[in-house]
Amino acid sequence: MKRSTFVALFMGASLALGSVTAMAADAPPAATTADEFIRGLVAPPPAPGAGVRTRGIALGTGAAPAAPATATAPAATAPAARPRVRFQVEFAFNSAELSPRATQILNELGRALSSPDLSPFRFQLSGHTDATGRADYNVDLSRRRAQAVRDYLVQNFSIPAARLDTIGLGSQMLLDTANPASGVNRRVEITNLGS
């Protein structure tokens, strides 16, 4: 194999791998422990000096020119994405009944939401399904599943229901678009809505 062909193949593979990595980075990480939920749902503090630098004009008296003045202004960009975490919650087939395995992960989520790190915030629980079945049925099922998660957290961890909004998205936001029936698409995501 010629060296130039090898280099071209290597560069192509590197670019392809980079795009796969970028797609995976768009999906929020899956959490299984209270610490992972906390880390994923606490917004990182803004970086020091993250503002936009601007220039000013110094009006002098005819003496030597002054160095350009700079100031830091608040960033005029779109707000950062809200912290969110996805997690697998197992339900009985075609129902919103939580499985025993689901309660294990919800216990971790309940501990996280009760922690001082997350107690000041409100959250949205978004239910998702795979693409099997009718779209309207999947939206309703995903809504009932998100509500089952909220009800479990309220009843078992005394989290005020007002802190937990629910929404059912059905199969509108698949994680694995290449395999719409994949189990990874059946999930709940929690998003920090702020205080």
Accessible surface in RSA format (square Angstrom, percent):
REM  Atomic radii and reference values for relative SASA: ProtOr
REM  Chains: A
REM  Algorithm: Lee & Richards
REM  Probe-radius: 1.40
REM  Slices: 20
REM RES _ NUM      All-atoms   Total-Side   Main-Chain    Non-polar    All polar
REM                ABS   REL    ABS   REL    ABS   REL    ABS   REL    ABS   REL
RES MET A   1   167.91  87.0  78.74  52.1  89.17 212.3  90.34  76.8  77.57 102.8
RES LYS A   2   156.63  76.4 145.48  89.3  11.14  26.5  96.11  86.5  60.51  64.5
RES ARG A   3   198.92  83.5 186.42  95.0  12.51  29.8  72.58  99.2 126.35  76.6
RES SER A   4    79.51  67.2  66.69  89.0  12.82  29.5  53.63 114.2  25.88  36.3
RES THR A   5    62.21  44.2  57.71  58.5   4.50  10.7  42.23  56.7  19.97  30.2
RES PHE A   6   119.83  59.9 119.82  74.2   0.01   0.0 119.82  72.6   0.01   0.0
RES VAL A   7    67.32  44.3  65.85  59.6   1.47   3.5  67.32  58.5   0.00   0.0
RES ALA A   8    65.05  59.8  49.24  76.0  15.81  36.0  56.47  79.5   8.58  22.7
RES LEU A   9   105.15  58.6  98.43  70.4   6.72  16.9 100.75  70.8   4.39  11.8
RES PHE A  10   121.76  60.9 115.76  71.7   6.00  15.6 121.18  73.5   0.58   1.7
RES MET A  11   104.26  54.0 104.26  69.0   0.00   0.0  84.65  72.0  19.61  26.0
RES GLY A  12    37.23  45.9   0.00   N/A  37.23  45.9  31.45  86.3   5.78  12.9
RES ALA A  13    63.36  58.3  50.31  77.6  13.06  29.7  57.90  81.5   5.47  14.5
RES SER A  14    48.21  40.7  35.17  46.9  13.05  30.1  30.58  65.1  17.64  24.7
RES LEU A  15   132.17  73.6 124.02  88.7   8.15  20.5 126.25  88.7   5.92  15.9
RES ALA A  16    56.93  52.3  49.45  76.3   7.48  17.0  56.09  79.0   0.84   2.2
RES LEU A  17   120.74  67.2 117.32  83.9   3.41   8.6 120.04  84.3   0.70   1.9
RES GLY A  18    38.38  47.3   0.00   N/A  38.38  47.3  32.66  89.6   5.72  12.8
RES SER A  19    62.25  52.6  54.63  72.9   7.62  17.6  45.89  97.7  16.35  22.9
RES VAL A  20    82.50  54.3  81.91  74.2   0.59   1.4  81.91  71.2   0.59   1.6
RES THR A  21    82.22  58.5  77.86  78.9   4.36  10.4  66.97  89.9  15.25  23.1
RES ALA A  22    57.94  53.3  49.85  76.9   8.09  18.4  56.66  79.8   1.29   3.4
RES MET A  23   127.73  66.1 118.40  78.4   9.33  22.2  79.26  67.4  48.48  64.2
RES ALA A  24    69.73  64.1  49.60  76.6  20.13  45.8  59.28  83.5  10.45  27.7
RES ALA A  25    79.77  73.3  45.22  69.8  34.55  78.6  56.66  79.8  23.11  61.2
RES ASP A  26   109.62  76.8  92.37  91.9  17.25  40.8  33.75  79.4  75.87  75.7
RES ALA A  27    27.25  25.1  16.14  24.9  11.11  25.3  19.84  27.9   7.41  19.6
RES PRO A  28     9.68   7.1   2.88   2.6   6.80  24.7   9.39   7.8   0.29   1.8
RES PRO A  29    89.26  65.1  80.40  73.3   8.85  32.2  89.26  73.7   0.00   0.0
RES ALA A  30    52.51  48.3  28.77  44.4  23.74  54.0  28.77  40.5  23.74  62.9
RES ALA A  31     3.37   3.1   2.24   3.5   1.12   2.6   2.65   3.7   0.72   1.9
RES THR A  32    82.89  59.0  75.12  76.2   7.76  18.5  60.10  80.7  22.79  34.4
RES THR A  33    58.52  41.6  58.52  59.3   0.00   0.0  55.45  74.5   3.07   4.6
RES ALA A  34    17.53  16.1  17.07  26.3   0.46   1.1  17.07  24.0   0.46   1.2
RES ASP A  35    90.74  63.6  88.64  88.2   2.10   5.0  13.72  32.3  77.02  76.8
RES GLU A  36    61.91  35.5  56.11  42.5   5.80  13.8  14.50  28.0  47.41  38.7
RES PHE A  37     0.00   0.0   0.00   0.0   0.00   0.0   0.00   0.0   0.00   0.0
RES ILE A  38    30.04  17.1  30.04  22.4   0.00   0.0  30.04  21.6   0.00   0.0
RES ARG A  39   166.47  69.9 142.68  72.7  23.79  56.6  77.40 105.8  89.06  54.0
RES GLY A  40    22.22  27.4   0.00   N/A  22.22  27.4  14.49  39.8   7.73  17.3
RES LEU A  41     0.00   0.0   0.00   0.0   0.00   0.0   0.00   0.0   0.00   0.0
RES VAL A  42    57.97  38.1  50.57  45.8   7.41  17.8  50.57  43.9   7.41  20.1
RES ALA A  43    56.22  51.7  43.99  67.9  12.23  27.8  43.99  62.0  12.23  32.4
RES PRO A  44   112.06  81.7  93.40  85.1  18.66  67.8  98.62  81.4  13.44  83.5
RES PRO A  45   116.85  85.2  98.12  89.4  18.73  68.1 104.33  86.1  12.52  77.8
RES PRO A  46   120.67  87.9  96.48  87.9  24.20  88.0 107.25  88.5  13.43  83.5
RES ALA A  47    65.57  60.3  51.95  80.2  13.62  31.0  56.73  79.9   8.84  23.4
RES PRO A  48   136.07  99.2 104.97  95.7  31.10 113.1 116.93  96.5  19.14 118.9
RES GLY A  49    71.68  88.4   0.00   N/A  71.68  88.4  33.30  91.4  38.38  86.0
RES ALA A  50    61.04  56.1  31.14  48.1  29.90  68.0  42.85  60.3  18.19  48.2
RES GLY A  51    23.84  29.4   0.00   N/A  23.84  29.4   7.14  19.6  16.70  37.4
RES VAL A  52    68.57  45.1  64.00  57.9   4.57  11.0  68.57  59.6   0.00   0.0
RES ARG A  53   168.70  70.8 145.13  74.0  23.57  56.1  63.81  87.2 104.89  63.6
RES THR A  54    59.30  42.2  52.12  52.8   7.17  17.1  48.83  65.6  10.46  15.8
RES ARG A  55   195.95  82.3 163.29  83.2  32.66  77.8  62.03  84.8 133.91  81.2
RES GLY A  56    37.54  46.3   0.00   N/A  37.54  46.3  26.87  73.7  10.67  23.9
RES ILE A  57   156.91  89.3 124.03  92.4  32.88  79.3 127.19  91.6  29.72  80.6
RES ALA A  58    58.30  53.6  26.41  40.8  31.90  72.6  33.68  47.4  24.62  65.2
RES LEU A  59   166.50  92.7 131.65  94.2  34.85  87.6 133.47  93.7  33.03  88.9
RES GLY A  60    69.02  85.1   0.00   N/A  69.02  85.1  33.26  91.3  35.75  80.1
RES THR A  61   136.94  97.4  96.50  97.8  40.44  96.4  88.51 118.9  48.43  73.2
RES GLY A  62    79.61  98.2   0.00   N/A  79.61  98.2  41.87 114.9  37.74  84.5
RES ALA A  63    79.54  73.1  50.33  77.7  29.21  66.4  64.23  90.5  15.30  40.5
RES ALA A  64    89.93  82.7  61.23  94.5  28.70  65.3  68.24  96.1  21.69  57.4
RES PRO A  65   133.11  97.0 103.11  94.0  30.00 109.0 113.06  93.3  20.05 124.6
RES ALA A  66    70.04  64.4  38.92  60.1  31.12  70.8  47.04  66.2  23.00  60.9
RES ALA A  67    83.79  77.0  61.16  94.4  22.62  51.5  67.81  95.5  15.98  42.3
RES PRO A  68    91.40  66.6  69.86  63.7  21.54  78.3  76.95  63.5  14.46  89.9
RES ALA A  69    55.21  50.8  46.39  71.6   8.82  20.1  55.06  77.5   0.15   0.4
RES THR A  70    70.02  49.8  40.55  41.1  29.47  70.2  20.46  27.5  49.56  74.9
RES ALA A  71    60.24  55.4  51.51  79.5   8.72  19.8  59.73  84.1   0.50   1.3
RES THR A  72    92.60  65.9  60.35  61.2  32.25  76.9  35.39  47.5  57.20  86.5
RES ALA A  73    35.05  32.2  31.68  48.9   3.37   7.7  34.79  49.0   0.26   0.7
RES PRO A  74   123.65  90.1 103.39  94.2  20.26  73.7 114.45  94.5   9.20  57.2
RES ALA A  75    55.92  51.4  29.74  45.9  26.18  59.6  29.74  41.9  26.18  69.3
RES ALA A  76   101.08  92.9  61.19  94.4  39.88  90.7  72.72 102.4  28.36  75.1
RES THR A  77   106.84  76.0  81.49  82.6  25.35  60.4  71.77  96.4  35.06  53.0
RES ALA A  78    87.46  80.4  59.95  92.5  27.52  62.6  67.03  94.4  20.44  54.1
RES PRO A  79   127.07  92.6 100.75  91.8  26.32  95.7 111.92  92.4  15.15  94.2
RES ALA A  80    94.64  87.0  63.62  98.2  31.02  70.6  74.99 105.6  19.64  52.0
RES ALA A  81    99.30  91.3  64.93 100.2  34.37  78.2  76.24 107.4  23.06  61.1
RES ARG A  82   142.00  59.6 129.78  66.2  12.22  29.1  34.16  46.7 107.84  65.4
RES PRO A  83    27.76  20.2  16.68  15.2  11.08  40.3  27.76  22.9   0.00   0.0
RES ARG A  84    80.40  33.8  72.70  37.1   7.70  18.3  18.28  25.0  62.12  37.7
RES VAL A  85     0.94   0.6   0.94   0.9   0.00   0.0   0.94   0.8   0.00   0.0
RES ARG A  86    52.07  21.9  52.07  26.5   0.00   0.0   0.02   0.0  52.05  31.5
RES PHE A  87     0.56   0.3   0.00   0.0   0.56   1.5   0.56   0.3   0.00   0.0
RES GLN A  88    76.18  42.6  67.95  49.7   8.23  19.6  49.45 105.3  26.73  20.3
RES VAL A  89    10.46   6.9   0.07   0.1  10.40  25.1   0.21   0.2  10.25  27.8
RES GLU A  90    82.36  47.3  77.88  58.9   4.48  10.7  33.60  65.0  48.76  39.8
RES PHE A  91    31.49  15.8   6.93   4.3  24.56  63.9   6.93   4.2  24.56  70.3
RES ALA A  92    43.40  39.9  31.85  49.2  11.54  26.3  43.28  61.0   0.12   0.3
RES PHE A  93   194.23  97.2 166.76 103.3  27.47  71.5 173.31 105.1  20.91  59.9
RES ASN A  94    78.44  54.1  60.86  58.8  17.58  42.3   9.88  23.8  68.56  66.3
RES SER A  95    29.54  25.0  28.41  37.9   1.13   2.6  29.53  62.9   0.01   0.0
RES ALA A  96    22.53  20.7  14.28  22.0   8.25  18.8  15.35  21.6   7.18  19.0
RES GLU A  97   121.66  69.8 111.39  84.3  10.27  24.5  40.09  77.5  81.58  66.6
RES LEU A  98    37.65  21.0  18.31  13.1  19.34  48.6  18.31  12.9  19.34  52.1
RES SER A  99    22.96  19.4  18.28  24.4   4.68  10.8  22.96  48.9   0.00   0.0
RES PRO A 100   114.72  83.6 107.48  98.0   7.25  26.3 112.41  92.8   2.31  14.4
RES ARG A 101   160.13  67.2 154.72  78.9   5.42  12.9  39.00  53.3 121.14  73.4
RES ALA A 102     1.44   1.3   0.00   0.0   1.44   3.3   1.44   2.0   0.00   0.0
RES THR A 103    36.65  26.1  36.65  37.2   0.00   0.0  22.95  30.8  13.70  20.7
RES GLN A 104   121.63  68.0 115.61  84.5   6.02  14.3  40.12  85.4  81.51  61.8
RES ILE A 105    21.63  12.3  18.59  13.8   3.05   7.3  21.29  15.3   0.34   0.9
RES LEU A 106     0.03   0.0   0.03   0.0   0.00   0.0   0.03   0.0   0.00   0.0
RES ASN A 107    44.16  30.5  44.16  42.7   0.00   0.0   4.15  10.0  40.02  38.7
RES GLU A 108    41.68  23.9  41.68  31.5   0.00   0.0   9.20  17.8  32.47  26.5
RES LEU A 109     0.00   0.0   0.00   0.0   0.00   0.0   0.00   0.0   0.00   0.0
RES GLY A 110     0.00   0.0   0.00   N/A   0.00   0.0   0.00   0.0   0.00   0.0
RES ARG A 111   122.60  51.5 112.85  57.5   9.75  23.2  57.98  79.2  64.62  39.2
RES ALA A 112     0.01   0.0   0.00   0.0   0.01   0.0   0.01   0.0   0.00   0.0
RES LEU A 113     0.01   0.0   0.01   0.0   0.00   0.0   0.01   0.0   0.00   0.0
RES SER A 114    58.62  49.5  31.70  42.3  26.92  62.0  34.87  74.3  23.75  33.3
RES SER A 115    17.58  14.9  12.10  16.2   5.48  12.6  17.56  37.4   0.02   0.0
RES PRO A 116   118.15  86.1 101.87  92.9  16.28  59.2 106.33  87.8  11.82  73.5
RES ASP A 117    78.34  54.9  65.87  65.6  12.47  29.5  10.74  25.3  67.60  67.4
RES LEU A 118     0.00   0.0   0.00   0.0   0.00   0.0   0.00   0.0   0.00   0.0
RES SER A 119    51.88  43.8  39.62  52.9  12.25  28.2  22.57  48.1  29.31  41.1
RES PRO A 120    79.08  57.6  54.01  49.2  25.07  91.1  66.57  55.0  12.51  77.7
RES PHE A 121    50.30  25.2  49.70  30.8   0.59   1.5  50.12  30.4   0.17   0.5
RES ARG A 122    92.40  38.8  92.40  47.1   0.00   0.0  37.78  51.6  54.62  33.1
RES PHE A 123     0.08   0.0   0.00   0.0   0.08   0.2   0.00   0.0   0.08   0.2
RES GLN A 124    49.95  27.9  49.95  36.5   0.00   0.0   0.29   0.6  49.66  37.7
RES LEU A 125     0.00   0.0   0.00   0.0   0.00   0.0   0.00   0.0   0.00   0.0
RES SER A 126     5.90   5.0   5.90   7.9   0.00   0.0   1.49   3.2   4.41   6.2
RES GLY A 127     0.76   0.9   0.00   N/A   0.76   0.9   0.76   2.1   0.00   0.0
RES HIS A 128     5.05   2.8   0.80   0.6   4.25  10.9   0.36   0.4   4.69   5.5
RES THR A 129     4.38   3.1   3.92   4.0   0.46   1.1   3.92   5.3   0.46   0.7
RES ASP A 130    13.78   9.7  13.78  13.7   0.00   0.0   0.00   0.0  13.78  13.7
RES ALA A 131    42.06  38.7  21.85  33.7  20.21  46.0  23.08  32.5  18.98  50.3
RES THR A 132    88.98  63.3  74.70  75.7  14.28  34.0  74.34  99.9  14.63  22.1
RES GLY A 133    58.37  72.0   0.00   N/A  58.37  72.0  34.24  94.0  24.13  54.0
RES ARG A 134   158.05  66.4 148.32  75.6   9.72  23.2  76.95 105.2  81.09  49.1
RES ALA A 135    71.36  65.6  62.25  96.1   9.11  20.7  64.37  90.6   7.00  18.5
RES ASP A 136    93.86  65.7  78.80  78.4  15.05  35.6  48.29 113.7  45.56  45.4
RES TYR A 137    72.18  33.7  68.75  39.1   3.43   8.9  65.26  49.0   6.92   8.5
RES ASN A 138     6.75   4.7   6.75   6.5   0.00   0.0   0.02   0.0   6.73   6.5
RES VAL A 139    51.91  34.2  51.91  47.0   0.00   0.0  51.91  45.1   0.00   0.0
RES ASP A 140    50.32  35.2  48.32  48.1   2.00   4.7  21.82  51.3  28.50  28.4
RES LEU A 141    10.79   6.0  10.79   7.7   0.00   0.0  10.79   7.6   0.00   0.0
RES SER A 142     0.30   0.3   0.00   0.0   0.30   0.7   0.30   0.6   0.00   0.0
RES ARG A 143    90.51  38.0  90.51  46.1   0.00   0.0  38.99  53.3  51.51  31.2
RES ARG A 144    79.12  33.2  75.84  38.7   3.28   7.8  38.48  52.6  40.64  24.6
RES ARG A 145    24.32  10.2  24.32  12.4   0.00   0.0   4.89   6.7  19.44  11.8
RES ALA A 146     0.00   0.0   0.00   0.0   0.00   0.0   0.00   0.0   0.00   0.0
RES GLN A 147    50.48  28.2  50.48  36.9   0.00   0.0   6.87  14.6  43.61  33.1
RES ALA A 148    20.30  18.7  12.58  19.4   7.72  17.6  18.07  25.4   2.23   5.9
RES VAL A 149     0.00   0.0   0.00   0.0   0.00   0.0   0.00   0.0   0.00   0.0
RES ARG A 150    58.25  24.5  58.25  29.7   0.00   0.0   1.94   2.7  56.31  34.1
RES ASP A 151    58.75  41.2  57.51  57.2   1.24   2.9  14.62  34.4  44.13  44.0
RES TYR A 152    36.94  17.2  33.98  19.3   2.96   7.7  24.54  18.4  12.39  15.3
RES LEU A 153     0.00   0.0   0.00   0.0   0.00   0.0   0.00   0.0   0.00   0.0
RES VAL A 154    45.01  29.6  39.41  35.7   5.60  13.5  39.41  34.2   5.60  15.2
RES GLN A 155   143.33  80.1 108.01  78.9  35.32  84.1  41.41  88.2 101.92  77.3
RES ASN A 156    79.81  55.0  50.14  48.5  29.67  71.4  10.77  25.9  69.04  66.7
RES PHE A 157    49.41  24.7  30.73  19.0  18.68  48.6  37.56  22.8  11.85  33.9
RES SER A 158   100.62  85.0  74.16  99.0  26.46  60.9  43.79  93.2  56.84  79.6
RES ILE A 159     4.22   2.4   2.19   1.6   2.03   4.9   3.36   2.4   0.86   2.3
RES PRO A 160    77.01  56.1  65.19  59.4  11.82  43.0  77.01  63.6   0.00   0.0
RES ALA A 161    55.13  50.7  44.38  68.5  10.75  24.4  44.74  63.0  10.38  27.5
RES ALA A 162    83.84  77.1  61.55  95.0  22.29  50.7  74.82 105.4   9.02  23.9
RES ARG A 163    32.66  13.7  32.51  16.6   0.14   0.3  24.66  33.7   8.00   4.8
RES LEU A 164     3.34   1.9   0.00   0.0   3.34   8.4   0.00   0.0   3.34   9.0
RES ASP A 165    53.94  37.8  49.36  49.1   4.57  10.8  19.81  46.6  34.13  34.0
RES THR A 166    34.11  24.3   6.80   6.9  27.31  65.1   0.00   0.0  34.10  51.6
RES ILE A 167    67.63  38.5  64.57  48.1   3.07   7.4  67.63  48.7   0.00   0.0
RES GLY A 168    10.25  12.6   0.00   N/A  10.25  12.6   0.05   0.1  10.19  22.8
RES LEU A 169    30.22  16.8  30.22  21.6   0.00   0.0  30.22  21.2   0.00   0.0
RES GLY A 170     0.28   0.4   0.00   N/A   0.28   0.4   0.00   0.0   0.28   0.6
RES SER A 171    30.73  26.0  18.97  25.3  11.77  27.1   1.09   2.3  29.64  41.5
RES GLN A 172   124.57  69.7  86.65  63.3  37.92  90.3  42.63  90.8  81.94  62.1
RES MET A 173    99.35  51.5  89.79  59.4   9.56  22.8  83.35  70.9  16.00  21.2
RES LEU A 174    39.85  22.2  20.69  14.8  19.16  48.2  20.75  14.6  19.10  51.4
RES LEU A 175    55.74  31.0  24.47  17.5  31.27  78.6  25.91  18.2  29.84  80.3
RES ASP A 176    43.92  30.8  39.86  39.7   4.07   9.6  12.48  29.4  31.45  31.4
RES THR A 177   104.36  74.2  87.35  88.6  17.01  40.5  56.07  75.3  48.30  73.0
RES ALA A 178    98.79  90.8  59.15  91.3  39.64  90.2  70.44  99.2  28.35  75.1
RES ASN A 179    74.78  51.6  73.31  70.8   1.47   3.5  15.89  38.3  58.89  56.9
RES PRO A 180    57.49  41.9  57.49  52.4   0.00   0.0  57.49  47.5   0.00   0.0
RES ALA A 181    58.48  53.8  47.30  73.0  11.18  25.4  47.93  67.5  10.55  27.9
RES SER A 182    18.96  16.0  12.04  16.1   6.92  15.9   7.69  16.4  11.27  15.8
RES GLY A 183    30.34  37.4   0.00   N/A  30.34  37.4  18.85  51.7  11.49  25.7
RES VAL A 184    69.60  45.8  67.89  61.5   1.70   4.1  68.47  59.5   1.12   3.0
RES ASN A 185     0.00   0.0   0.00   0.0   0.00   0.0   0.00   0.0   0.00   0.0
RES ARG A 186    98.37  41.3  95.80  48.8   2.57   6.1  30.65  41.9  67.72  41.0
RES ARG A 187     8.88   3.7   3.85   2.0   5.02  12.0   1.89   2.6   6.98   4.2
RES VAL A 188     2.49   1.6   2.49   2.3   0.00   0.0   2.49   2.2   0.00   0.0
RES GLU A 189     6.84   3.9   6.84   5.2   0.00   0.0   0.32   0.6   6.52   5.3
RES ILE A 190     0.00   0.0   0.00   0.0   0.00   0.0   0.00   0.0   0.00   0.0
RES THR A 191    20.27  14.4  20.27  20.5   0.00   0.0  12.84  17.3   7.43  11.2
RES ASN A 192     6.58   4.5   4.97   4.8   1.61   3.9   1.59   3.8   4.99   4.8
RES LEU A 193    36.38  20.3  19.94  14.3  16.44  41.3  20.53  14.4  15.84  42.6
RES GLY A 194    24.97  30.8   0.00   N/A  24.97  30.8  23.95  65.7   1.03   2.3
RES SER A 195   116.06  98.1  58.57  78.2  57.49 132.4  40.34  85.9  75.72 106.1
END  Absolute sums over single chains surface
CHAIN  1 A    12373.7       9748.4       2625.3       7909.8       4463.9
END  Absolute sums over all chains
TOTAL         12373.7       9748.4       2625.3       7909.8       4463.9
